[in-house]
Amino acid sequence: MTKNRVLTTGAAVVLVAAALAAWAAADNGATKIDPREAASRPAKDEGVYRPRPRGGDVPPPPPPAQLSSEQEKELLGALEKKKPSVYQRLIQLRDSRPTLYQSALRAAWWSYQKWKNMPEPVQDAVLTEQELRAELGRAAEEFRKATDKAQRDKLVEQARATMTKLFEAEQKIREYRLSQLEEQIKKLREEMEKRYQQRNEIIEERINRWLKEGQGPAGAPAHAPATSQPTK
């Protein structure tokens, strides 16, 4: 059951990414692509950002089978503020394709759990990173299709500018993660120092516990084997 749930969640992430990519293509004047058709294409052709595991990151739990009305309201409110384009596309899906909307909502909730508790500047950096990766994916597709050298050179320069912004966003996220690790190390050092100061008390407490556990009738083992109760 758990395995099927994980697979369903992964499929929802792919589907919402493909759906939003399709709507983005339509916004840019490209031919509108059916989201389910887009979901079947290779990832490199979609130009869609997909979250990648990073060292030390703990992925959020799978989203619920269906978001509660409170969760839906919270998510849409956050997206309206932070990612209005995604919010608008979700609203369009809600009105036109309710079933796909629910899948997209669950995938968006899963992503939202990863950044909602971060400081606002770091939230912005995470969302910027996602948008820039998607932009680079679309630019790569344009570059593969381009045949004119001048157009390709222009795309390279645009990609360089995008990668510069991406680097800055990544640095901000890394700085935040590093500050978290530094805070954890600081607390661990404080605990180590406190423990060292209580060294004698800790040892004596353990000795007393050891003595109590070892007490018993003369000749009896420290821990008598458990006996089974007779069956009534």
Residue frames as a rotation matrix with the C-alpha (Angstrom) as fourth column:
MET 1
0.568 0.823 0.000 0.00
0.823 -0.568 0.000 0.00
0.000 0.000 -1.000 0.00
THR 2
0.477 -0.469 -0.744 2.81
0.157 -0.787 0.596 2.42
-0.865 -0.401 -0.302 0.94
LYS 3
-0.584 -0.747 0.318 4.70
0.412 0.064 0.909 1.67
-0.700 0.661 0.270 -2.25
ASN 4
-0.175 0.607 0.775 1.64
0.970 -0.029 0.241 2.40
0.169 0.794 -0.584 -4.38
ARG 5
0.760 0.477 -0.441 1.07
0.581 -0.803 0.133 5.64
-0.291 -0.358 -0.887 -2.51
VAL 6
0.011 -0.855 -0.519 4.64
0.112 -0.515 0.850 6.79
-0.994 -0.067 0.090 -3.18
LEU 7
-0.693 -0.245 0.678 4.29
0.649 0.196 0.735 5.94
-0.312 0.950 0.023 -6.85
THR 8
0.295 0.888 0.352 1.03
0.945 -0.326 0.029 7.86
0.140 0.324 -0.936 -7.02
THR 9
0.653 -0.119 -0.748 2.68
0.287 -0.875 0.390 10.89
-0.701 -0.469 -0.537 -5.44
GLY 10
-0.450 -0.891 -0.059 5.57
0.201 -0.166 0.965 10.75
-0.870 0.423 0.254 -7.91
ALA 11
-0.464 0.354 0.812 3.14
0.885 0.163 0.435 10.50
0.022 0.921 -0.389 -10.80
ALA 12
0.646 0.740 -0.186 1.25
0.752 -0.659 -0.013 13.51
-0.132 -0.132 -0.982 -9.50
VAL 13
0.215 -0.655 -0.725 4.45
0.120 -0.719 0.685 15.55
-0.969 -0.234 -0.075 -9.34
VAL 14
-0.765 -0.494 0.413 5.24
0.422 0.100 0.901 14.67
-0.486 0.864 0.132 -12.96
LEU 15
-0.124 0.822 0.556 1.69
0.985 0.033 0.171 15.42
0.122 0.569 -0.813 -14.02
VAL 16
0.725 0.405 -0.557 1.47
0.519 -0.853 0.055 18.83
-0.453 -0.329 -0.829 -12.38
ALA 17
-0.187 -0.867 -0.462 4.88
0.072 -0.481 0.874 19.77
-0.980 0.130 0.152 -13.74
ALA 18
-0.768 -0.059 0.638 3.79
0.612 0.227 0.758 18.78
-0.190 0.972 -0.138 -17.22
ALA 19
0.264 0.953 0.149 0.47
0.964 -0.262 -0.032 20.59
0.008 0.152 -0.988 -16.81
LEU 20
0.599 -0.077 -0.797 2.11
0.244 -0.930 0.273 23.81
-0.762 -0.359 -0.539 -15.72
ALA 21
-0.564 -0.826 -0.021 4.65
0.166 -0.138 0.976 23.49
-0.809 0.547 0.215 -18.52
ALA 22
-0.429 0.489 0.759 1.81
0.903 0.219 0.369 23.14
0.014 0.844 -0.536 -21.00
TRP 23
0.672 0.711 -0.208 0.10
0.724 -0.689 -0.019 26.25
-0.157 -0.138 -0.978 -19.71
ALA 24
0.169 -0.700 -0.693 3.41
0.095 -0.689 0.719 28.12
-0.981 -0.188 -0.050 -19.72
ALA 25
-0.734 -0.423 0.532 3.87
0.522 0.150 0.840 27.19
-0.435 0.894 0.110 -23.37
ALA 26
0.082 0.856 0.510 0.41
0.979 -0.164 0.118 28.53
0.185 0.489 -0.852 -24.12
ASP 27
0.671 0.138 -0.728 1.20
0.445 -0.860 0.248 31.76
-0.592 -0.491 -0.639 -22.27
ASN 28
-0.226 -0.878 -0.421 4.27
-0.018 -0.429 0.903 32.24
-0.974 0.212 0.081 -24.45
GLY 29
0.205 0.410 -0.889 2.28
-0.847 -0.381 -0.371 31.85
-0.490 0.829 0.269 -27.65
ALA 30
-0.837 -0.520 -0.170 3.36
-0.539 0.729 0.423 28.30
-0.095 0.446 -0.890 -28.34
THR 31
-0.228 0.757 -0.613 1.03
-0.417 0.493 0.764 25.51
0.880 0.429 0.204 -29.41
LYS 32
0.086 0.339 0.937 -1.02
-0.996 0.031 0.080 24.36
-0.002 -0.940 0.341 -26.44
ILE 33
-0.602 -0.383 -0.701 -0.02
-0.381 0.909 -0.169 20.88
0.702 0.166 -0.693 -25.30
ASP 34
0.605 0.785 -0.136 -2.32
-0.307 0.388 0.869 18.49
0.735 -0.483 0.476 -23.53
PRO 35
0.224 -0.561 0.797 -0.85
-0.973 -0.172 0.152 17.98
0.052 -0.810 -0.584 -20.04
ARG 36
0.626 0.033 0.779 -1.18
-0.290 0.937 0.193 14.20
-0.724 -0.347 0.596 -20.19
GLU 37
0.909 -0.373 0.187 0.65
0.316 0.322 -0.893 14.15
0.273 0.870 0.410 -23.49
ALA 38
0.408 -0.788 0.462 3.37
-0.579 -0.614 -0.537 16.35
0.706 -0.048 -0.706 -22.02
ALA 39
0.460 -0.195 0.866 3.67
-0.822 0.275 0.498 14.04
-0.335 -0.942 -0.034 -19.01
SER 40
0.871 -0.085 0.484 4.63
0.177 0.973 -0.147 11.15
-0.458 0.214 0.863 -21.28
ARG 41
0.783 -0.613 0.103 7.57
-0.080 -0.264 -0.961 13.02
0.617 0.745 -0.256 -22.82
PRO 42
0.114 -0.826 -0.553 11.15
0.866 0.355 -0.352 12.66
0.487 -0.439 0.755 -21.60
ALA 43
0.551 0.103 -0.828 12.06
0.698 -0.602 0.389 15.09
-0.458 -0.792 -0.403 -18.81
LYS 44
-0.478 -0.842 -0.248 14.80
0.547 -0.507 0.666 16.73
-0.687 0.182 0.704 -20.90
ASP 45
-0.723 0.235 0.649 12.21
0.576 -0.312 0.755 17.83
0.380 0.921 0.090 -23.48
GLU 46
0.272 0.938 -0.217 9.75
0.908 -0.176 0.380 19.31
0.319 -0.300 -0.899 -21.02
GLY 47
-0.430 -0.486 0.761 11.88
0.183 -0.872 -0.454 22.14
0.884 -0.056 0.464 -19.67
VAL 48
0.629 0.732 0.264 10.32
-0.213 -0.164 0.963 21.48
0.748 -0.661 0.053 -16.26
TYR 49
-0.418 -0.743 0.522 12.04
-0.730 -0.067 -0.680 21.73
0.541 -0.666 -0.514 -12.93
ARG 50
0.613 0.533 -0.583 11.77
0.004 0.736 0.677 18.65
0.790 -0.417 0.449 -10.77
PRO 51
0.671 -0.362 0.647 12.98
-0.741 -0.316 0.593 18.66
-0.011 -0.877 -0.480 -7.17
ARG 52
0.292 -0.665 -0.687 16.30
-0.126 0.686 -0.717 16.87
0.948 0.296 0.117 -6.79
PRO 53
0.891 -0.001 -0.453 17.41
0.430 0.319 0.845 15.20
0.143 -0.948 0.284 -3.56
ARG 54
0.314 -0.814 0.489 20.21
-0.408 -0.581 -0.705 17.08
0.857 0.022 -0.514 -1.84
GLY 55
-0.344 -0.554 -0.758 22.56
0.454 0.608 -0.651 15.85
0.822 -0.568 0.042 0.83
GLY 56
-0.962 -0.062 -0.267 21.05
0.273 -0.306 -0.912 16.33
-0.026 -0.950 0.311 4.27
ASP 57
-0.588 0.809 0.020 17.59
-0.763 -0.562 0.320 17.20
0.270 0.173 0.947 2.96
VAL 58
-0.828 0.457 0.326 14.66
0.203 0.785 -0.585 15.35
-0.523 -0.418 -0.742 4.47
PRO 59
-0.827 0.547 0.133 11.84
0.013 -0.218 0.976 15.10
0.563 0.808 0.173 1.93
PRO 60
-0.508 0.725 0.466 8.38
-0.851 -0.339 -0.400 15.99
-0.132 -0.600 0.789 3.17
PRO 61
-0.597 0.353 0.720 5.90
0.076 0.919 -0.387 13.15
-0.798 -0.177 -0.576 3.73
PRO 62
-0.816 0.364 0.449 3.63
0.531 0.164 0.832 12.17
0.229 0.917 -0.327 0.84
PRO 63
-0.782 0.578 0.233 0.63
-0.594 -0.805 0.003 14.48
0.189 -0.136 0.972 0.50
PRO 64
-0.480 0.687 0.546 -2.76
-0.222 0.507 -0.833 13.29
-0.849 -0.520 -0.091 1.75
ALA 65
-0.522 0.351 0.777 -5.11
0.767 0.592 0.248 11.53
-0.373 0.725 -0.579 -0.66
GLN 66
0.140 0.544 0.827 -7.09
0.705 -0.641 0.302 14.75
0.695 0.541 -0.474 -0.76
LEU 67
-0.859 -0.489 0.151 -6.28
0.281 -0.697 -0.660 18.10
0.428 -0.525 0.736 0.78
SER 68
-0.169 0.790 -0.589 -8.66
0.921 -0.086 -0.380 19.45
-0.351 -0.606 -0.713 3.37
SER 69
0.628 0.465 0.624 -10.40
0.666 -0.736 -0.122 22.74
0.403 0.493 -0.771 2.66
GLU 70
0.891 -0.356 -0.282 -8.05
-0.044 -0.684 0.728 24.42
-0.452 -0.636 -0.625 5.17
GLN 71
-0.029 -0.950 0.311 -4.96
0.417 0.271 0.867 22.99
-0.908 0.155 0.389 3.47
GLU 72
0.024 0.109 0.994 -6.23
0.998 -0.053 -0.018 23.99
0.051 0.993 -0.110 0.04
LYS 73
0.912 0.365 0.189 -6.92
0.348 -0.930 0.117 27.53
0.219 -0.041 -0.975 1.25
GLU 74
0.614 -0.755 -0.231 -3.46
-0.016 -0.304 0.952 27.76
-0.789 -0.581 -0.199 2.86
LEU 75
-0.178 -0.718 0.673 -1.71
0.696 0.392 0.602 26.49
-0.696 0.576 0.429 -0.27
LEU 76
0.240 0.343 0.908 -3.59
0.928 -0.356 -0.110 28.70
0.286 0.869 -0.404 -2.71
GLY 77
0.983 0.116 -0.140 -3.01
0.162 -0.908 0.387 31.72
-0.082 -0.403 -0.912 -0.49
ALA 78
0.286 -0.954 -0.086 0.74
0.089 -0.063 0.994 31.07
-0.954 -0.292 0.066 -0.40
LEU 79
-0.292 -0.378 0.879 0.93
0.863 0.293 0.412 30.47
-0.413 0.878 0.241 -4.15
GLU 80
0.649 0.579 0.493 -1.11
0.728 -0.660 -0.184 33.58
0.219 0.479 -0.850 -4.92
LYS 81
0.904 -0.344 -0.255 1.44
-0.146 -0.807 0.572 35.59
-0.402 -0.480 -0.780 -2.97
LYS 82
0.102 -0.984 0.149 4.63
-0.243 0.121 0.962 33.80
-0.965 -0.134 -0.227 -3.98
LYS 83
-0.879 -0.365 0.306 3.88
0.157 0.385 0.909 32.26
-0.450 0.848 -0.282 -7.40
PRO 84
-0.184 0.899 -0.396 0.91
-0.461 -0.435 -0.773 34.07
-0.868 0.040 0.495 -8.94
SER 85
-0.298 0.063 -0.953 1.42
-0.943 0.139 0.304 32.46
0.151 0.988 0.019 -12.35
VAL 86
-0.916 -0.034 -0.400 1.18
0.006 0.995 -0.099 28.97
0.401 -0.093 -0.911 -10.83
TYR 87
-0.702 0.703 -0.110 -1.81
0.095 -0.060 -0.994 30.10
-0.705 -0.708 -0.025 -8.77
GLN 88
-0.152 0.661 -0.735 -3.62
-0.835 -0.484 -0.262 31.31
-0.528 0.574 0.626 -11.89
ARG 89
-0.513 -0.086 -0.854 -2.94
-0.687 0.638 0.348 28.04
0.515 0.765 -0.386 -13.73
LEU 90
-0.971 0.187 -0.147 -4.24
0.238 0.774 -0.587 26.02
0.004 -0.605 -0.796 -10.81
ILE 91
-0.428 0.860 -0.279 -7.41
-0.240 -0.406 -0.882 28.10
-0.871 -0.311 0.380 -10.73
GLN 92
-0.182 0.314 -0.932 -7.84
-0.983 -0.089 0.162 27.50
-0.032 0.945 0.325 -14.46
LEU 93
-0.790 -0.143 -0.596 -7.43
-0.223 0.973 0.063 23.77
0.571 0.182 -0.801 -13.89
ARG 94
-0.871 0.492 0.007 -9.93
0.130 0.244 -0.961 23.87
-0.474 -0.836 -0.276 -11.03
ASP 95
-0.147 0.864 -0.482 -12.54
-0.579 -0.470 -0.666 25.39
-0.802 0.181 0.569 -13.29
SER 96
0.136 0.172 -0.976 -11.81
-0.987 0.111 -0.118 23.32
0.088 0.979 0.185 -16.41
ARG 97
0.113 -0.193 -0.975 -10.36
-0.230 0.949 -0.215 19.97
0.967 0.248 0.063 -15.25
PRO 98
0.568 0.225 0.791 -11.26
-0.771 -0.189 0.608 19.23
0.286 -0.956 0.066 -11.60
THR 99
0.979 -0.205 -0.009 -9.63
0.198 0.930 0.311 15.78
-0.055 -0.306 0.950 -11.54
LEU 100
0.248 -0.933 0.259 -6.32
0.691 -0.017 -0.723 17.07
0.679 0.359 0.641 -12.86
TYR 101
0.234 -0.086 0.969 -6.64
-0.414 -0.910 0.019 20.01
0.880 -0.405 -0.248 -10.48
GLN 102
0.913 0.155 0.377 -6.74
-0.407 0.325 0.853 17.67
0.010 -0.933 0.360 -7.48
SER 103
0.693 -0.721 0.021 -3.59
0.719 0.688 -0.096 15.86
0.055 0.082 0.995 -8.67
ALA 104
0.053 -0.665 0.745 -1.84
0.410 -0.666 -0.624 19.16
0.911 0.339 0.237 -9.29
LEU 105
0.540 0.232 0.809 -2.94
-0.539 -0.642 0.544 20.45
0.646 -0.730 -0.222 -5.90
ARG 106
0.983 -0.177 0.047 -1.46
0.085 0.670 0.738 17.45
-0.162 -0.721 0.674 -4.10
ALA 107
0.338 -0.909 0.243 1.85
0.891 0.226 -0.394 17.78
0.304 0.350 0.886 -5.93
ALA 108
0.076 -0.266 0.961 1.95
0.037 -0.962 -0.269 21.52
0.996 0.055 -0.063 -5.21
TRP 109
0.847 0.273 0.456 1.25
-0.437 -0.131 0.890 20.82
0.303 -0.953 0.008 -1.52
TRP 110
0.785 -0.610 -0.103 4.16
0.612 0.741 0.276 18.37
-0.092 -0.280 0.956 -1.41
SER 111
-0.037 -0.813 0.581 6.49
0.738 -0.414 -0.533 21.02
0.674 0.409 0.616 -2.83
TYR 112
0.349 0.279 0.895 5.05
-0.228 -0.900 0.370 23.72
0.909 -0.333 -0.251 -0.56
GLN 113
0.989 0.050 -0.137 5.91
0.111 0.354 0.929 21.68
0.095 -0.934 0.345 2.54
LYS 114
0.320 -0.947 -0.011 9.60
0.924 0.315 -0.216 21.96
0.209 0.059 0.976 1.63
TRP 115
-0.570 -0.648 0.506 9.79
0.590 -0.751 -0.296 25.75
0.571 0.130 0.810 1.79
LYS 116
0.348 0.840 0.417 6.83
0.334 -0.527 0.781 27.06
0.876 -0.132 -0.464 3.78
ASN 117
0.885 -0.004 -0.465 8.74
0.462 -0.109 0.880 27.22
-0.054 -0.994 -0.095 7.11
MET 118
-0.136 -0.976 0.172 11.85
0.985 -0.152 -0.083 28.84
0.107 0.158 0.982 5.67
PRO 119
-0.260 -0.006 -0.966 12.58
0.332 -0.939 -0.084 32.55
-0.907 -0.343 0.246 6.20
GLU 120
0.698 0.705 -0.129 10.93
0.130 -0.302 -0.944 34.65
-0.704 0.642 -0.303 3.50
PRO 121
0.292 -0.626 -0.723 14.19
-0.879 -0.474 0.055 35.58
-0.377 0.620 -0.688 1.68
VAL 122
-0.739 -0.564 0.368 15.09
-0.415 0.812 0.411 31.88
-0.531 0.151 -0.834 1.47
GLN 123
0.067 0.850 0.523 11.58
0.368 0.466 -0.805 31.02
-0.927 0.247 -0.281 0.28
ASP 124
0.740 0.201 -0.642 12.06
-0.406 -0.627 -0.665 33.53
-0.535 0.753 -0.382 -2.53
ALA 125
-0.228 -0.919 -0.321 15.43
-0.912 0.086 0.402 31.99
-0.341 0.385 -0.858 -3.38
VAL 126
-0.600 0.070 0.797 13.96
0.053 0.997 -0.048 28.47
-0.799 0.013 -0.602 -3.53
LEU 127
0.462 0.861 0.213 11.13
0.361 0.037 -0.932 29.59
-0.810 0.507 -0.294 -5.81
THR 128
0.549 -0.360 -0.754 13.54
-0.722 -0.659 -0.212 31.59
-0.421 0.661 -0.622 -7.95
GLU 129
-0.560 -0.793 0.241 15.78
-0.594 0.587 0.551 28.53
-0.578 0.165 -0.799 -8.28
GLN 130
-0.221 0.565 0.795 12.83
0.421 0.790 -0.445 26.44
-0.880 0.236 -0.413 -9.49
GLU 131
0.770 0.576 -0.274 11.78
0.053 -0.485 -0.873 29.06
-0.636 0.657 -0.404 -12.03
LEU 132
0.247 -0.762 -0.599 15.32
-0.878 -0.437 0.194 29.52
-0.409 0.478 -0.777 -13.35
ARG 133
-0.647 -0.452 0.614 15.84
-0.216 0.881 0.420 25.77
-0.731 0.139 -0.668 -13.78
ALA 134
0.225 0.803 0.552 12.60
0.553 0.362 -0.751 25.58
-0.802 0.474 -0.363 -15.73
GLU 135
0.776 0.025 -0.631 13.75
-0.369 -0.793 -0.485 28.55
-0.512 0.609 -0.606 -17.83
LEU 136
-0.271 -0.950 -0.156 17.05
-0.802 0.133 0.582 26.82
-0.532 0.282 -0.798 -18.57
GLY 137
-0.432 0.188 0.882 15.20
0.272 0.960 -0.072 23.68
-0.860 0.209 -0.466 -19.61
ARG 138
0.677 0.728 0.105 13.10
0.372 -0.216 -0.903 25.64
-0.635 0.650 -0.417 -22.09
ALA 139
0.532 -0.559 -0.637 16.18
-0.715 -0.699 0.017 27.48
-0.455 0.446 -0.771 -23.36
ALA 140
-0.503 -0.724 0.471 17.96
-0.378 0.675 0.634 24.15
-0.778 0.141 -0.613 -23.93
GLU 141
0.048 0.621 0.782 15.04
0.616 0.598 -0.513 22.98
-0.786 0.507 -0.353 -26.06
GLU 142
0.893 0.251 -0.373 15.17
-0.073 -0.738 -0.671 26.22
-0.444 0.626 -0.641 -28.09
PHE 143
0.076 -0.957 -0.279 18.92
-0.798 -0.226 0.558 25.80
-0.597 0.180 -0.782 -28.53
ARG 144
-0.465 -0.228 0.856 18.49
0.137 0.936 0.323 22.25
-0.875 0.267 -0.404 -29.88
LYS 145
0.394 0.734 0.553 15.96
0.715 0.133 -0.686 23.49
-0.578 0.666 -0.472 -32.41
ALA 146
0.671 -0.144 -0.728 17.92
-0.313 -0.944 -0.102 26.60
-0.672 0.297 -0.678 -33.46
THR 147
0.574 -0.478 0.665 19.86
0.785 0.552 -0.281 26.37
-0.233 0.683 0.692 -36.73
ASP 148
0.682 -0.305 0.665 21.04
0.164 -0.822 -0.545 29.97
0.713 0.481 -0.510 -37.04
LYS 149
-0.175 -0.861 -0.477 24.42
0.794 0.163 -0.586 30.70
0.582 -0.481 0.655 -35.39
ALA 150
-0.685 -0.071 0.725 23.39
-0.181 -0.948 -0.263 34.19
0.706 -0.311 0.637 -34.29
GLN 151
0.372 0.900 0.229 20.29
-0.573 0.029 0.819 32.81
0.730 -0.435 0.526 -32.59
ARG 152
0.591 -0.220 -0.776 22.34
0.525 0.835 0.163 30.12
0.612 -0.504 0.609 -30.86
ASP 153
-0.542 -0.838 0.066 24.87
0.541 -0.408 -0.735 32.70
0.643 -0.362 0.674 -29.65
LYS 154
-0.356 0.511 0.782 22.03
-0.565 -0.785 0.255 34.80
0.744 -0.351 0.568 -28.27
LEU 155
0.700 0.657 -0.282 20.59
-0.227 0.579 0.783 31.80
0.678 -0.484 0.554 -26.46
VAL 156
0.114 -0.757 -0.644 24.00
0.757 0.486 -0.437 31.05
0.643 -0.437 0.628 -24.95
GLU 157
-0.758 -0.395 0.518 24.26
0.057 -0.832 -0.551 34.59
0.649 -0.389 0.654 -23.60
GLN 158
0.097 0.882 0.461 20.74
-0.701 -0.269 0.660 34.38
0.706 -0.387 0.593 -22.19
ALA 159
0.696 0.112 -0.709 21.59
0.250 0.889 0.385 31.05
0.673 -0.445 0.591 -20.57
ARG 160
-0.376 -0.904 -0.202 24.73
0.623 -0.086 -0.777 32.56
0.686 -0.418 0.596 -19.05
ALA 161
-0.602 0.228 0.765 22.69
-0.487 -0.865 -0.125 35.38
0.633 -0.448 0.632 -17.50
THR 162
0.521 0.852 -0.044 20.13
-0.536 0.367 0.760 32.88
0.664 -0.372 0.648 -16.19
MET 163
0.427 -0.435 -0.793 22.85
0.564 0.813 -0.143 30.67
0.707 -0.386 0.593 -14.72
THR 164
-0.672 -0.648 0.359 24.34
0.164 -0.603 -0.781 33.68
0.722 -0.466 0.511 -12.97
LYS 165
-0.149 0.723 0.675 21.01
-0.839 -0.454 0.301 34.36
0.524 -0.521 0.674 -11.29
LEU 166
0.704 0.407 -0.581 20.65
-0.145 0.884 0.444 30.66
0.695 -0.228 0.682 -10.51
PHE 167
-0.166 -0.870 -0.464 24.07
0.537 0.314 -0.783 30.63
0.827 -0.379 0.415 -8.85
GLU 168
-0.731 -0.093 0.676 23.10
-0.372 -0.777 -0.508 33.55
0.572 -0.623 0.533 -6.60
ALA 169
0.322 0.917 0.235 19.85
-0.805 0.135 0.577 31.85
0.497 -0.375 0.782 -5.59
GLU 170
0.574 -0.182 -0.799 21.70
0.248 0.968 -0.043 28.61
0.781 -0.173 0.600 -4.84
GLN 171
-0.535 -0.844 0.038 24.23
0.270 -0.213 -0.939 30.48
0.801 -0.492 0.342 -2.72
LYS 172
-0.385 0.473 0.793 21.47
-0.793 -0.609 -0.022 32.03
0.473 -0.637 0.609 -0.62
ILE 173
0.711 0.666 -0.226 19.91
-0.492 0.700 0.517 28.60
0.503 -0.256 0.825 -0.06
ARG 174
0.271 -0.704 -0.657 23.29
0.469 0.692 -0.548 27.08
0.840 -0.159 0.518 0.79
GLU 175
-0.652 -0.495 0.575 24.04
-0.186 -0.630 -0.754 29.88
0.735 -0.598 0.319 3.24
TYR 176
0.146 0.802 0.580 20.76
-0.910 -0.121 0.397 29.18
0.388 -0.585 0.712 4.98
ARG 177
0.814 0.134 -0.566 21.49
-0.033 0.982 0.185 25.46
0.580 -0.132 0.804 5.20
LEU 178
-0.166 -0.963 -0.213 24.98
0.408 0.130 -0.904 26.19
0.898 -0.237 0.371 6.48
SER 179
-0.498 0.037 0.866 23.62
-0.633 -0.698 -0.335 28.51
0.592 -0.715 0.371 9.18
GLN 180
0.633 0.767 0.104 21.27
-0.670 0.476 0.570 25.72
0.387 -0.431 0.815 10.27
LEU 181
0.580 -0.497 -0.645 24.16
0.396 0.865 -0.310 23.28
0.712 -0.076 0.698 10.51
GLU 182
-0.481 -0.795 0.370 26.27
0.079 -0.460 -0.885 25.79
0.873 -0.396 0.284 12.41
GLU 183
-0.063 0.562 0.825 23.43
-0.887 -0.410 0.211 26.31
0.457 -0.719 0.525 14.89
GLN 184
0.869 0.375 -0.324 23.12
-0.239 0.889 0.390 22.56
0.434 -0.262 0.862 15.39
ILE 185
0.139 -0.912 -0.386 26.88
0.512 0.400 -0.760 22.23
0.848 -0.092 0.523 15.93
LYS 186
-0.481 -0.281 0.831 26.77
-0.414 -0.763 -0.497 25.09
0.773 -0.583 0.251 18.44
LYS 187
0.429 0.739 0.520 24.04
-0.849 0.133 0.511 23.35
0.308 -0.661 0.685 20.43
LEU 188
0.813 -0.176 -0.556 25.91
0.175 0.983 -0.055 20.05
0.556 -0.052 0.830 20.32
ARG 189
-0.258 -0.963 0.077 29.09
0.281 -0.151 -0.948 21.71
0.924 -0.223 0.309 21.61
GLU 190
-0.268 0.242 0.933 27.13
-0.795 -0.602 -0.073 23.31
0.544 -0.761 0.354 24.45
GLU 191
0.799 0.601 0.026 25.65
-0.534 0.689 0.490 19.93
0.276 -0.406 0.871 25.33
MET 192
0.468 -0.718 -0.515 29.10
0.417 0.694 -0.587 18.33
0.779 0.060 0.624 25.22
GLU 193
-0.493 -0.671 0.554 30.54
-0.143 -0.566 -0.812 21.00
0.858 -0.480 0.183 27.51
LYS 194
0.105 0.627 0.772 27.66
-0.937 -0.197 0.288 20.65
0.333 -0.753 0.567 29.96
ARG 195
0.892 0.229 -0.390 28.02
-0.160 0.966 0.201 16.88
0.422 -0.117 0.899 29.93
TYR 196
0.027 -0.963 -0.267 31.74
0.369 0.258 -0.893 17.13
0.929 -0.074 0.362 30.62
GLN 197
-0.468 -0.146 0.872 31.05
-0.599 -0.672 -0.434 19.42
0.650 -0.725 0.227 33.59
GLN 198
0.367 0.705 0.607 28.65
-0.930 0.295 0.219 16.79
-0.025 -0.645 0.764 34.96
ARG 199
-0.084 -0.499 -0.863 31.08
-0.593 0.721 -0.359 13.96
0.801 0.481 -0.356 34.30
ASN 200
-0.931 -0.356 0.082 31.33
-0.267 0.510 -0.817 12.71
0.249 -0.783 -0.570 37.91
GLU 201
-0.368 0.874 0.317 27.57
-0.706 -0.040 -0.707 12.93
-0.605 -0.484 0.632 38.52
ILE 202
0.364 0.500 -0.786 26.85
-0.909 0.374 -0.183 10.96
0.202 0.781 0.591 35.35
ILE 203
-0.385 -0.606 -0.696 29.33
-0.399 0.789 -0.467 8.23
0.832 0.098 -0.546 36.26
GLU 204
-0.945 0.028 0.325 28.03
-0.308 0.257 -0.916 7.94
-0.109 -0.966 -0.234 39.86
GLU 205
-0.029 1.000 -0.013 24.44
-0.883 -0.032 -0.467 7.79
-0.468 -0.002 0.884 38.67
ARG 206
0.304 0.096 -0.948 25.32
-0.745 0.644 -0.174 4.98
0.593 0.759 0.267 36.31
ILE 207
-0.749 -0.615 -0.247 27.20
-0.284 0.635 -0.718 3.12
0.598 -0.468 -0.651 39.05
ASN 208
-0.692 0.551 0.466 24.18
-0.550 0.016 -0.835 3.36
-0.468 -0.834 0.292 41.38
ARG 209
0.323 0.846 -0.423 21.85
-0.931 0.204 -0.303 2.11
-0.170 0.492 0.854 38.67
TRP 210
-0.044 -0.454 -0.890 24.24
-0.579 0.738 -0.348 -0.72
0.814 0.499 -0.296 37.87
LEU 211
-0.931 -0.323 0.171 24.36
-0.307 0.437 -0.845 -1.73
0.198 -0.839 -0.506 41.53
LYS 212
-0.292 0.907 0.304 20.58
-0.743 -0.015 -0.669 -1.69
-0.602 -0.421 0.678 41.87
GLU 213
0.435 0.450 -0.780 20.14
-0.873 0.424 -0.242 -3.79
0.222 0.786 0.578 38.75
GLY 214
-0.250 -0.646 -0.722 22.71
-0.406 0.746 -0.527 -6.31
0.879 0.161 -0.448 40.04
GLN 215
-0.684 0.005 0.729 21.18
-0.724 0.112 -0.681 -6.75
-0.085 -0.994 -0.073 43.53
GLY 216
0.266 0.789 -0.553 19.24
-0.673 0.563 0.480 -9.92
0.690 0.245 0.681 44.33
PRO 217
0.908 0.083 0.411 19.24
-0.372 0.611 0.699 -13.06
-0.193 -0.787 0.586 46.57
ALA 218
-0.022 -0.986 0.165 22.65
-0.781 0.120 0.612 -14.59
-0.624 -0.115 -0.773 47.19
GLY 219
-0.632 -0.364 0.684 23.63
0.067 0.854 0.516 -16.86
-0.772 0.372 -0.516 44.36
ALA 220
0.403 0.837 0.370 20.76
0.556 0.097 -0.825 -15.66
-0.727 0.539 -0.426 42.15
PRO 221
-0.352 -0.526 0.774 21.59
0.934 -0.246 0.258 -14.27
0.054 0.814 0.579 38.72
ALA 222
-0.891 -0.040 -0.452 21.39
0.124 -0.980 -0.157 -10.49
-0.436 -0.196 0.878 38.27
HIS 223
-0.373 0.795 -0.479 18.53
-0.923 -0.370 0.106 -10.95
-0.092 0.482 0.871 35.84
ALA 224
-0.502 0.243 0.830 16.40
-0.116 0.932 -0.343 -14.03
-0.857 -0.268 -0.440 36.47
PRO 225
-0.989 0.151 0.001 15.03
0.026 0.164 0.986 -15.61
0.149 0.975 -0.166 33.32
ALA 226
-0.407 0.912 0.055 11.36
-0.910 -0.400 -0.107 -14.94
-0.075 -0.094 0.993 32.68
THR 227
-0.891 0.195 0.409 9.02
0.130 0.975 -0.181 -17.87
-0.434 -0.108 -0.894 33.32
SER 228
-0.753 0.656 -0.054 6.01
-0.194 -0.143 0.971 -18.57
0.629 0.742 0.235 31.21
GLN 229
-0.465 0.689 0.556 2.58
-0.832 -0.125 -0.541 -18.39
-0.303 -0.714 0.631 32.83
PRO 230
-0.838 0.208 0.504 0.65
0.232 0.973 -0.014 -21.68
-0.493 0.105 -0.863 32.94
THR 231
-0.812 0.577 -0.085 -2.12
-0.285 -0.266 0.921 -21.90
0.509 0.772 0.381 30.39
LYS 232
-0.641 0.660 0.393 -5.55
-0.465 0.074 -0.882 -21.75
-0.611 -0.748 0.260 32.01
